Amino acid sequence: MTTLAGTRGHLLFERNLMVYRRSWLVIFSGLFEPLFYLGSIGFGLGHFVGRVNGFSYPSFVAPALLASAAMNGAIYDATTNVFWKLRYGKVYDAILATPLGPTDVAVGETSWAQFRGLLYAAGFVATAAALGLIHSYWGALALPAAIVVGYGFAGMGIGASTFIRSWQDFDMVQLVQLPMFLFSATFYPLSVYPHAIQWIVRISPLYHATVLVRSLTLGTVSFTNLIDAGYLVVLGTAGLWLARRRMAGLLLT
């Protein structure tokens, strides 16, 4: 989703590939968290929940965890790693001594964070398919949908990272991310919320990501899914635009 055309952002993407070429286990370790949730809540508590909207509880929860995996991978890299490079490692100061500029940095890091989210999602898609939790041929588009999800959260994460001043500020990231994970129709349908709360949930980017992926894996696709995808693209693009402007000010002053 993130385009590297017209920028040198691909060079920063290649740098990150080289940095992680011998430590891929660090990246793939993030895959285990959604699998633990799937085992403990999806299959564990799912035994008592029964069916939701006509599907088994693990089938209902799995696409939400897939969307969450893409979110977690993108957000972690877009905030923690970018903050360290920007504030402590001074990596970008060295990069600006090359022909690369702030726009290249923003695009390259957004693309890498999106790629990390895609890796998390790919592993989860393979697991869900092996467990029989994908019920439609539309599920083949679950991974492309995860790319859209990763782009949305990578862009927002990169933009947010430029406002983080210290490690203590990451408490604010968790303050947003954790409730969004728990209350975005992840573990139960939107209909169980009070009507007034439903409108708040609908604002959540993860809710739109969950609806998009769940519609594909369960075969309940409709034209409204284009709105879900568009919502994520707009948020990701806005975050990337903000990051480009903010990085230009932070790195060139």
NORCORFEN-V841521 format. One record per run of one state. SS is the DSSP state (H for helix, E for strand, L for the rest). FROM is the first residue (numbers start at 1). TO is the last residue. If there is no record, write none. Layout:
SS_FROM_TO, SS_FROM_TO
//
This chain:
L_1_8, H_9_19, L_20_23, H_24_28, L_29_30, H_31_49, L_50_50, E_51_52, L_53_54, E_55_56, H_57_87, L_88_90, H_91_95, L_96_101, H_102_130, L_131_136, H_137_161, L_162_166, H_167_182, L_183_189, H_190_192, L_193_194, H_195_201, L_202_204, H_205_218, L_219_223, H_224_251, L_252_253
//
